[in-house]
Amino acid sequence: MKPTLLVLAAGMGSRYGGLKQMDGLGPSGETIIDYSIYDAVEAGFGKVVYIVREYFKEQMETLVKEKYSNVRCIDGEPLEFQFVTQELNKIPSEFTLNPDREKPWGTAHAVLMGKDVIKEPFAVINGDDYYGKESFRILGDWLRKHEGKTGEYALVGFELDNTLSESGGVSRGIGTADQTGFLTDVVEHHKIARAEDGNIYGENNVTGEIVKLAPKSLCSMNMWGFTPDYFEKSGQIFKGFLEKNINELKAEFYIPFAIDCIIKDGSGKCELLSTPSRWFGVTFKEDRPGVVAKFQEFADKGIYPTPLYR
């Protein structure tokens, strides 16, 4: 069994400005998605499903066909690609979309868009985040072991210290696990940054307090592992979400919320996996030069070939 990689690429990247998913950052113009797909293929993945918006779907399809036509999975088969759109009106038929809504429904809604094309264990990642080779290996192994299982999911947790931006405060969901390694909750923290005293502080989204955070805290960078039964569970939770929020113009249906509902109602559990990889991405325009330098360093050290695809 080759797991599938679902890439959340529908966002325009409002803080950074422009379509981050298509921004060339590597030595030969590689995008962050290019590196994620390279790492996923090495880790045994066999299909990539892009969640995109209709207005740039054709552009993405053309780019993918040009760039990845020669990519082969570890078994020698061609890497498969599919494109699915996330749109505001893709909601259950019993609900009527508020015509004033412009904001997408959120990451958990985006994942639901893959329901008809994914029938195997799958990973979810952001299209504009670099997760590292080890992260894909860890999650790929977990997914293969969970083929045919239901009600067991995974979150790849990154050490908080490995996810900070030097250009400003960031938001992170800090995970807490029980003694068996399963997630008990994910608490969102905002404005996380290292202070002059060397410690890391952030604003707890639940209490509103500024709290000191442990550098080794495991946080969510939206790298998840699911078995296909997740679609049905999440779809039911989305209906409950819409019953309360159909007319809330900015309410969003996020993956951590869906997972929290599943944990709380006892219908599933989520293992908190730890990765040694350092995450990075372009949260702010000022982050870009550092990311470009990092990919150049990877090429210089031979960690990745350049160009990445031929």
Short mmCIF file of the C-alpha atoms (twelve columns), coordinates in Angstrom:
data_MODEL
# 
_entry.id   MODEL 
# 
loop_
_atom_site.group_PDB 
_atom_site.id 
_atom_site.type_symbol 
_atom_site.label_atom_id 
_atom_site.label_alt_id 
_atom_site.label_comp_id 
_atom_site.label_asym_id 
_atom_site.label_seq_id 
_atom_site.Cartn_x 
_atom_site.Cartn_y 
_atom_site.Cartn_z 
_atom_site.pdbx_PDB_model_num 
ATOM 1   C CA . MET A 1   0.000   0.000  0.000   1 
ATOM 2   C CA . LYS A 2   1.262   3.422  -1.000  1 
ATOM 3   C CA . PRO A 3   -0.261  6.225  1.084   1 
ATOM 4   C CA . THR A 4   -1.570  9.414  -0.509  1 
ATOM 5   C CA . LEU A 5   -0.392  12.966 0.129   1 
ATOM 6   C CA . LEU A 6   -3.147  15.582 0.313   1 
ATOM 7   C CA . VAL A 7   -1.740  19.083 -0.214  1 
ATOM 8   C CA . LEU A 8   -3.675  22.087 1.080   1 
ATOM 9   C CA . ALA A 9   -2.906  24.607 -1.650  1 
ATOM 10  C CA . ALA A 10  -6.123  26.634 -1.868  1 
ATOM 11  C CA . GLY A 11  -4.899  29.587 0.225   1 
ATOM 12  C CA . MET A 12  -3.442  32.704 -1.343  1 
ATOM 13  C CA . GLY A 13  -1.142  33.490 1.584   1 
ATOM 14  C CA . SER A 14  -2.653  36.785 2.718   1 
ATOM 15  C CA . ARG A 15  0.173   37.831 5.041   1 
ATOM 16  C CA . TYR A 16  2.935   37.102 2.561   1 
ATOM 17  C CA . GLY A 17  1.141   38.433 -0.518  1 
ATOM 18  C CA . GLY A 18  0.910   36.335 -3.676  1 
ATOM 19  C CA . LEU A 19  0.584   32.665 -4.402  1 
ATOM 20  C CA . LYS A 20  3.199   31.177 -2.053  1 
ATOM 21  C CA . GLN A 21  2.670   27.675 -3.392  1 
ATOM 22  C CA . MET A 22  4.143   28.726 -6.755  1 
ATOM 23  C CA . ASP A 23  6.982   30.891 -5.471  1 
ATOM 24  C CA . GLY A 24  10.388  29.618 -6.625  1 
ATOM 25  C CA . LEU A 25  12.685  29.381 -3.591  1 
ATOM 26  C CA . GLY A 26  15.168  26.612 -4.490  1 
ATOM 27  C CA . PRO A 27  18.431  27.035 -6.454  1 
ATOM 28  C CA . SER A 28  16.668  26.077 -9.699  1 
ATOM 29  C CA . GLY A 29  13.377  27.788 -8.938  1 
ATOM 30  C CA . GLU A 30  11.904  24.916 -6.898  1 
ATOM 31  C CA . THR A 31  8.821   25.620 -4.797  1 
ATOM 32  C CA . ILE A 32  8.285   24.351 -1.260  1 
ATOM 33  C CA . ILE A 33  5.701   21.887 -2.614  1 
ATOM 34  C CA . ASP A 34  8.409   20.472 -4.907  1 
ATOM 35  C CA . TYR A 35  10.510  19.518 -1.881  1 
ATOM 36  C CA . SER A 36  7.534   18.060 -0.027  1 
ATOM 37  C CA . ILE A 37  6.637   15.844 -2.985  1 
ATOM 38  C CA . TYR A 38  10.271  14.762 -3.388  1 
ATOM 39  C CA . ASP A 39  10.422  13.764 0.295   1 
ATOM 40  C CA . ALA A 40  7.024   12.043 0.139   1 
ATOM 41  C CA . VAL A 41  8.043   9.924  -2.863  1 
ATOM 42  C CA . GLU A 42  11.236  8.892  -1.042  1 
ATOM 43  C CA . ALA A 43  9.051   7.908  1.921   1 
ATOM 44  C CA . GLY A 44  6.877   5.623  -0.224  1 
ATOM 45  C CA . PHE A 45  3.862   7.779  -1.119  1 
ATOM 46  C CA . GLY A 46  2.164   6.999  -4.434  1 
ATOM 47  C CA . LYS A 47  -0.369  9.735  -5.143  1 
ATOM 48  C CA . VAL A 48  -0.673  13.481 -4.603  1 
ATOM 49  C CA . VAL A 49  -4.058  15.183 -4.291  1 
ATOM 50  C CA . TYR A 50  -3.997  18.963 -4.571  1 
ATOM 51  C CA . ILE A 51  -6.787  20.975 -2.963  1 
ATOM 52  C CA . VAL A 52  -6.920  24.175 -5.028  1 
ATOM 53  C CA . ARG A 53  -9.273  26.983 -5.981  1 
ATOM 54  C CA . GLU A 54  -11.024 26.826 -9.338  1 
ATOM 55  C CA . TYR A 55  -9.441  30.042 -10.614 1 
ATOM 56  C CA . PHE A 56  -5.900  28.640 -10.577 1 
ATOM 57  C CA . LYS A 57  -6.605  24.932 -10.990 1 
ATOM 58  C CA . GLU A 58  -5.659  24.954 -14.677 1 
ATOM 59  C CA . GLN A 59  -2.391  26.773 -13.950 1 
ATOM 60  C CA . MET A 60  -1.479  24.215 -11.268 1 
ATOM 61  C CA . GLU A 61  -2.331  21.262 -13.496 1 
ATOM 62  C CA . THR A 62  -0.119  22.595 -16.277 1 
ATOM 63  C CA . LEU A 63  2.794   23.196 -13.904 1 
ATOM 64  C CA . VAL A 64  2.498   19.742 -12.362 1 
ATOM 65  C CA . LYS A 65  2.380   17.950 -15.720 1 
ATOM 66  C CA . GLU A 66  5.466   19.826 -16.899 1 
ATOM 67  C CA . LYS A 67  7.461   19.375 -13.720 1 
ATOM 68  C CA . TYR A 68  6.678   15.882 -12.450 1 
ATOM 69  C CA . SER A 69  6.171   13.905 -15.667 1 
ATOM 70  C CA . ASN A 70  9.288   11.793 -15.021 1 
ATOM 71  C CA . VAL A 71  8.769   11.198 -11.283 1 
ATOM 72  C CA . ARG A 72  8.542   7.545  -10.299 1 
ATOM 73  C CA . CYS A 73  7.469   6.014  -6.991  1 
ATOM 74  C CA . ILE A 74  9.826   3.677  -5.142  1 
ATOM 75  C CA . ASP A 75  8.137   0.712  -6.893  1 
ATOM 76  C CA . GLY A 76  8.867   2.235  -10.302 1 
ATOM 77  C CA . GLU A 77  5.273   3.265  -11.043 1 
ATOM 78  C CA . PRO A 78  4.532   6.862  -12.147 1 
ATOM 79  C CA . LEU A 79  3.465   9.214  -9.363  1 
ATOM 80  C CA . GLU A 80  -0.290  9.882  -9.608  1 
ATOM 81  C CA . PHE A 81  -1.825  13.354 -9.364  1 
ATOM 82  C CA . GLN A 82  -5.360  14.592 -8.860  1 
ATOM 83  C CA . PHE A 83  -6.816  18.057 -8.408  1 
ATOM 84  C CA . VAL A 84  -9.885  18.888 -6.346  1 
ATOM 85  C CA . THR A 85  -11.323 22.342 -5.763  1 
ATOM 86  C CA . GLN A 86  -12.399 23.924 -2.498  1 
ATOM 87  C CA . GLU A 87  -15.191 26.434 -3.009  1 
ATOM 88  C CA . LEU A 88  -17.573 28.217 -0.650  1 
ATOM 89  C CA . ASN A 89  -20.648 26.515 -2.112  1 
ATOM 90  C CA . LYS A 90  -19.323 22.981 -1.500  1 
ATOM 91  C CA . ILE A 91  -21.426 22.395 1.590   1 
ATOM 92  C CA . PRO A 92  -24.156 19.832 2.391   1 
ATOM 93  C CA . SER A 93  -27.333 20.424 0.363   1 
ATOM 94  C CA . GLU A 94  -29.476 21.122 3.427   1 
ATOM 95  C CA . PHE A 95  -27.576 24.377 4.056   1 
ATOM 96  C CA . THR A 96  -27.863 27.667 2.159   1 
ATOM 97  C CA . LEU A 97  -24.685 29.692 1.690   1 
ATOM 98  C CA . ASN A 98  -24.790 33.272 2.983   1 
ATOM 99  C CA . PRO A 99  -24.163 35.373 -0.174  1 
ATOM 100 C CA . ASP A 100 -22.015 37.800 1.838   1 
ATOM 101 C CA . ARG A 101 -19.464 35.125 2.795   1 
ATOM 102 C CA . GLU A 102 -16.073 35.470 1.071   1 
ATOM 103 C CA . LYS A 103 -13.751 33.593 3.435   1 
ATOM 104 C CA . PRO A 104 -13.043 29.874 2.747   1 
ATOM 105 C CA . TRP A 105 -14.470 27.359 5.218   1 
ATOM 106 C CA . GLY A 106 -11.078 26.332 6.630   1 
ATOM 107 C CA . THR A 107 -8.589  23.465 6.580   1 
ATOM 108 C CA . ALA A 108 -10.934 20.689 7.750   1 
ATOM 109 C CA . HIS A 109 -13.390 21.645 4.992   1 
ATOM 110 C CA . ALA A 110 -10.526 21.544 2.476   1 
ATOM 111 C CA . VAL A 111 -9.626  17.998 3.559   1 
ATOM 112 C CA . LEU A 112 -13.250 16.913 3.068   1 
ATOM 113 C CA . MET A 113 -12.910 17.842 -0.606  1 
ATOM 114 C CA . GLY A 114 -10.663 14.807 -1.072  1 
ATOM 115 C CA . LYS A 115 -13.331 12.312 0.034   1 
ATOM 116 C CA . ASP A 116 -14.206 10.985 -3.438  1 
ATOM 117 C CA . VAL A 117 -10.630 10.480 -4.656  1 
ATOM 118 C CA . ILE A 118 -8.877  9.083  -1.545  1 
ATOM 119 C CA . LYS A 119 -9.592  5.511  -0.456  1 
ATOM 120 C CA . GLU A 120 -6.307  4.722  1.328   1 
ATOM 121 C CA . PRO A 121 -4.477  6.091  4.407   1 
ATOM 122 C CA . PHE A 122 -3.326  9.622  3.665   1 
ATOM 123 C CA . ALA A 123 -1.249  12.498 4.953   1 
ATOM 124 C CA . VAL A 124 -2.309  16.141 5.025   1 
ATOM 125 C CA . ILE A 125 0.175   18.997 4.694   1 
ATOM 126 C CA . ASN A 126 0.174   22.710 3.953   1 
ATOM 127 C CA . GLY A 127 1.402   23.522 0.474   1 
ATOM 128 C CA . ASP A 128 3.656   26.316 1.675   1 
ATOM 129 C CA . ASP A 129 5.455   24.631 4.596   1 
ATOM 130 C CA . TYR A 130 8.716   22.652 4.565   1 
ATOM 131 C CA . TYR A 131 8.451   19.621 6.860   1 
ATOM 132 C CA . GLY A 132 11.704  17.714 6.314   1 
ATOM 133 C CA . LYS A 133 12.599  14.229 5.096   1 
ATOM 134 C CA . GLU A 134 12.351  12.586 8.506   1 
ATOM 135 C CA . SER A 135 8.802   13.846 9.026   1 
ATOM 136 C CA . PHE A 136 7.593   12.169 5.837   1 
ATOM 137 C CA . ARG A 137 9.408   8.953  6.717   1 
ATOM 138 C CA . ILE A 138 7.821   8.860  10.191  1 
ATOM 139 C CA . LEU A 139 4.324   9.588  8.885   1 
ATOM 140 C CA . GLY A 140 4.654   7.263  5.876   1 
ATOM 141 C CA . ASP A 141 5.608   4.374  8.173   1 
ATOM 142 C CA . TRP A 142 2.674   5.148  10.474  1 
ATOM 143 C CA . LEU A 143 0.196   5.223  7.568   1 
ATOM 144 C CA . ARG A 144 1.337   1.872  6.178   1 
ATOM 145 C CA . LYS A 145 0.928   0.270  9.606   1 
ATOM 146 C CA . HIS A 146 -2.628  1.590  9.851   1 
ATOM 147 C CA . GLU A 147 -4.004  0.306  6.554   1 
ATOM 148 C CA . GLY A 148 -7.473  -1.140 7.171   1 
ATOM 149 C CA . LYS A 149 -7.782  0.393  10.634  1 
ATOM 150 C CA . THR A 150 -10.389 2.926  11.727  1 
ATOM 151 C CA . GLY A 151 -10.593 5.588  14.413  1 
ATOM 152 C CA . GLU A 152 -6.815  6.055  14.716  1 
ATOM 153 C CA . TYR A 153 -5.168  9.185  13.376  1 
ATOM 154 C CA . ALA A 154 -1.829  10.948 13.821  1 
ATOM 155 C CA . LEU A 155 -0.393  14.409 14.253  1 
ATOM 156 C CA . VAL A 156 3.284   14.995 13.528  1 
ATOM 157 C CA . GLY A 157 4.463   17.307 16.297  1 
ATOM 158 C CA . PHE A 158 7.377   19.689 15.730  1 
ATOM 159 C CA . GLU A 159 9.425   21.061 18.596  1 
ATOM 160 C CA . LEU A 160 8.269   24.643 19.115  1 
ATOM 161 C CA . ASP A 161 11.867  25.845 19.048  1 
ATOM 162 C CA . ASN A 162 12.125  24.508 15.477  1 
ATOM 163 C CA . THR A 163 9.148   26.467 14.157  1 
ATOM 164 C CA . LEU A 164 9.699   30.107 15.127  1 
ATOM 165 C CA . SER A 165 10.037  33.013 12.709  1 
ATOM 166 C CA . GLU A 166 12.634  35.734 13.179  1 
ATOM 167 C CA . SER A 167 10.331  38.156 11.355  1 
ATOM 168 C CA . GLY A 168 7.426   38.252 13.793  1 
ATOM 169 C CA . GLY A 169 5.129   36.406 16.166  1 
ATOM 170 C CA . VAL A 170 3.471   33.210 14.939  1 
ATOM 171 C CA . SER A 171 0.415   31.135 15.855  1 
ATOM 172 C CA . ARG A 172 0.881   27.510 16.833  1 
ATOM 173 C CA . GLY A 173 -1.318  24.770 18.246  1 
ATOM 174 C CA . ILE A 174 0.521   23.231 21.212  1 
ATOM 175 C CA . GLY A 175 -0.262  19.534 21.610  1 
ATOM 176 C CA . THR A 176 -0.592  17.621 24.864  1 
ATOM 177 C CA . ALA A 177 -0.468  13.811 24.970  1 
ATOM 178 C CA . ASP A 178 -1.417  11.246 27.594  1 
ATOM 179 C CA . GLN A 179 0.951   8.576  28.946  1 
ATOM 180 C CA . THR A 180 0.255   6.324  25.951  1 
ATOM 181 C CA . GLY A 181 1.265   9.018  23.457  1 
ATOM 182 C CA . PHE A 182 -2.226  9.935  22.269  1 
ATOM 183 C CA . LEU A 183 -3.357  13.524 21.923  1 
ATOM 184 C CA . THR A 184 -5.565  14.925 24.663  1 
ATOM 185 C CA . ASP A 185 -5.849  18.438 23.252  1 
ATOM 186 C CA . VAL A 186 -4.304  21.083 21.011  1 
ATOM 187 C CA . VAL A 187 -4.395  24.626 22.406  1 
ATOM 188 C CA . GLU A 188 -3.844  27.454 19.958  1 
ATOM 189 C CA . HIS A 189 -1.352  30.135 20.995  1 
ATOM 190 C CA . HIS A 190 -0.832  33.435 19.173  1 
ATOM 191 C CA . LYS A 191 2.018   35.965 18.923  1 
ATOM 192 C CA . ILE A 192 4.610   33.308 19.818  1 
ATOM 193 C CA . ALA A 193 8.129   34.723 19.768  1 
ATOM 194 C CA . ARG A 194 11.427  34.534 21.584  1 
ATOM 195 C CA . ALA A 195 11.828  37.441 24.010  1 
ATOM 196 C CA . GLU A 196 15.003  39.317 24.909  1 
ATOM 197 C CA . ASP A 197 15.424  37.091 27.974  1 
ATOM 198 C CA . GLY A 198 15.777  34.083 25.643  1 
ATOM 199 C CA . ASN A 199 12.485  32.501 26.653  1 
ATOM 200 C CA . ILE A 200 9.538   31.809 24.346  1 
ATOM 201 C CA . TYR A 201 6.200   33.436 25.141  1 
ATOM 202 C CA . GLY A 202 2.780   33.290 23.518  1 
ATOM 203 C CA . GLU A 203 -0.841  34.240 24.110  1 
ATOM 204 C CA . ASN A 204 -3.065  31.316 25.131  1 
ATOM 205 C CA . ASN A 205 -6.136  31.457 22.877  1 
ATOM 206 C CA . VAL A 206 -8.385  29.969 25.597  1 
ATOM 207 C CA . THR A 207 -7.399  32.144 28.564  1 
ATOM 208 C CA . GLY A 208 -6.002  35.189 26.763  1 
ATOM 209 C CA . GLU A 209 -2.957  35.082 29.061  1 
ATOM 210 C CA . ILE A 210 0.637   35.557 27.939  1 
ATOM 211 C CA . VAL A 211 2.412   32.362 28.977  1 
ATOM 212 C CA . LYS A 212 5.949   31.012 28.901  1 
ATOM 213 C CA . LEU A 213 6.245   28.040 26.542  1 
ATOM 214 C CA . ALA A 214 8.725   25.162 26.693  1 
ATOM 215 C CA . PRO A 215 11.062  25.097 23.656  1 
ATOM 216 C CA . LYS A 216 10.522  21.348 23.253  1 
ATOM 217 C CA . SER A 217 6.714   21.583 23.329  1 
ATOM 218 C CA . LEU A 218 5.289   19.661 20.377  1 
ATOM 219 C CA . CYS A 219 3.198   21.849 18.136  1 
ATOM 220 C CA . SER A 220 1.039   21.274 15.106  1 
ATOM 221 C CA . MET A 221 2.244   22.523 11.731  1 
ATOM 222 C CA . ASN A 222 -0.766  20.922 10.060  1 
ATOM 223 C CA . MET A 223 0.916   17.619 9.178   1 
ATOM 224 C CA . TRP A 224 -1.653  14.913 9.862   1 
ATOM 225 C CA . GLY A 225 -2.173  11.224 9.148   1 
ATOM 226 C CA . PHE A 226 -5.673  9.836  8.538   1 
ATOM 227 C CA . THR A 227 -7.406  6.635  7.536   1 
ATOM 228 C CA . PRO A 228 -10.320 7.108  5.088   1 
ATOM 229 C CA . ASP A 229 -13.011 6.703  7.769   1 
ATOM 230 C CA . TYR A 230 -12.000 10.206 8.923   1 
ATOM 231 C CA . PHE A 231 -14.004 11.683 6.035   1 
ATOM 232 C CA . GLU A 232 -17.310 10.372 7.373   1 
ATOM 233 C CA . LYS A 233 -16.609 11.482 10.947  1 
ATOM 234 C CA . SER A 234 -15.395 14.917 9.885   1 
ATOM 235 C CA . GLY A 235 -18.329 15.365 7.528   1 
ATOM 236 C CA . GLN A 236 -20.794 14.855 10.382  1 
ATOM 237 C CA . ILE A 237 -18.877 17.328 12.563  1 
ATOM 238 C CA . PHE A 238 -18.940 19.857 9.705   1 
ATOM 239 C CA . LYS A 239 -22.736 19.644 9.593   1 
ATOM 240 C CA . GLY A 240 -22.874 20.435 13.302  1 
ATOM 241 C CA . PHE A 241 -20.456 23.309 12.726  1 
ATOM 242 C CA . LEU A 242 -22.655 24.735 9.953   1 
ATOM 243 C CA . GLU A 243 -25.791 24.507 12.087  1 
ATOM 244 C CA . LYS A 244 -24.153 27.006 14.437  1 
ATOM 245 C CA . ASN A 245 -22.065 29.025 11.969  1 
ATOM 246 C CA . ILE A 246 -23.737 29.055 8.548   1 
ATOM 247 C CA . ASN A 247 -24.293 32.826 8.827   1 
ATOM 248 C CA . GLU A 248 -21.025 33.629 10.594  1 
ATOM 249 C CA . LEU A 249 -19.016 35.207 7.766   1 
ATOM 250 C CA . LYS A 250 -15.574 34.477 9.226   1 
ATOM 251 C CA . ALA A 251 -16.068 31.226 11.165  1 
ATOM 252 C CA . GLU A 252 -13.715 28.486 9.923   1 
ATOM 253 C CA . PHE A 253 -13.759 24.711 10.290  1 
ATOM 254 C CA . TYR A 254 -10.211 23.719 11.283  1 
ATOM 255 C CA . ILE A 255 -8.642  20.251 11.497  1 
ATOM 256 C CA . PRO A 256 -7.728  20.583 15.228  1 
ATOM 257 C CA . PHE A 257 -11.386 21.369 15.991  1 
ATOM 258 C CA . ALA A 258 -12.564 18.247 14.124  1 
ATOM 259 C CA . ILE A 259 -9.944  16.089 15.866  1 
ATOM 260 C CA . ASP A 260 -10.868 17.546 19.260  1 
ATOM 261 C CA . CYS A 261 -14.534 16.619 18.642  1 
ATOM 262 C CA . ILE A 262 -13.538 13.060 17.688  1 
ATOM 263 C CA . ILE A 263 -11.356 12.674 20.794  1 
ATOM 264 C CA . LYS A 264 -14.012 14.132 23.079  1 
ATOM 265 C CA . ASP A 265 -16.861 11.957 21.768  1 
ATOM 266 C CA . GLY A 266 -14.671 8.841  21.978  1 
ATOM 267 C CA . SER A 267 -15.104 7.844  18.318  1 
ATOM 268 C CA . GLY A 268 -11.378 8.020  17.625  1 
ATOM 269 C CA . LYS A 269 -7.946  8.901  18.919  1 
ATOM 270 C CA . CYS A 270 -4.930  10.724 17.559  1 
ATOM 271 C CA . GLU A 271 -1.332  9.684  18.155  1 
ATOM 272 C CA . LEU A 272 1.158   12.503 18.710  1 
ATOM 273 C CA . LEU A 273 4.267   11.640 16.688  1 
ATOM 274 C CA . SER A 274 7.519   13.524 17.297  1 
ATOM 275 C CA . THR A 275 9.844   14.583 14.488  1 
ATOM 276 C CA . PRO A 276 13.402  15.909 14.821  1 
ATOM 277 C CA . SER A 277 12.986  17.887 11.586  1 
ATOM 278 C CA . ARG A 278 13.154  21.661 11.555  1 
ATOM 279 C CA . TRP A 279 10.082  23.249 10.014  1 
ATOM 280 C CA . PHE A 280 10.317  26.405 7.978   1 
ATOM 281 C CA . GLY A 281 8.132   28.447 5.692   1 
ATOM 282 C CA . VAL A 282 7.469   31.912 4.374   1 
ATOM 283 C CA . THR A 283 5.048   33.334 6.918   1 
ATOM 284 C CA . PHE A 284 6.226   36.890 6.241   1 
ATOM 285 C CA . LYS A 285 7.948   38.447 3.201   1 
ATOM 286 C CA . GLU A 286 11.008  38.932 5.404   1 
ATOM 287 C CA . ASP A 287 11.290  35.138 5.831   1 
ATOM 288 C CA . ARG A 288 11.945  34.577 2.136   1 
ATOM 289 C CA . PRO A 289 15.728  35.246 1.972   1 
ATOM 290 C CA . GLY A 290 16.361  32.842 4.861   1 
ATOM 291 C CA . VAL A 291 14.349  30.084 3.185   1 
ATOM 292 C CA . VAL A 292 16.183  30.632 -0.124  1 
ATOM 293 C CA . ALA A 293 19.505  30.360 1.740   1 
ATOM 294 C CA . LYS A 294 18.377  27.154 3.468   1 
ATOM 295 C CA . PHE A 295 17.487  25.424 0.204   1 
ATOM 296 C CA . GLN A 296 20.818  26.529 -1.273  1 
ATOM 297 C CA . GLU A 297 22.558  25.002 1.755   1 
ATOM 298 C CA . PHE A 298 20.663  21.734 1.208   1 
ATOM 299 C CA . ALA A 299 21.845  21.670 -2.404  1 
ATOM 300 C CA . ASP A 300 25.453  22.488 -1.445  1 
ATOM 301 C CA . LYS A 301 25.475  19.621 1.063   1 
ATOM 302 C CA . GLY A 302 23.973  17.185 -1.437  1 
ATOM 303 C CA . ILE A 303 20.807  16.651 0.639   1 
ATOM 304 C CA . TYR A 304 18.779  17.380 -2.499  1 
ATOM 305 C CA . PRO A 305 19.834  17.302 -6.162  1 
ATOM 306 C CA . THR A 306 19.675  20.496 -8.166  1 
ATOM 307 C CA . PRO A 307 17.590  20.803 -10.160 1 
ATOM 308 C CA . LEU A 308 15.246  18.719 -8.036  1 
ATOM 309 C CA . TYR A 309 13.405  17.347 -11.091 1 
ATOM 310 C CA . ARG A 310 14.776  16.715 -14.577 1 
# 
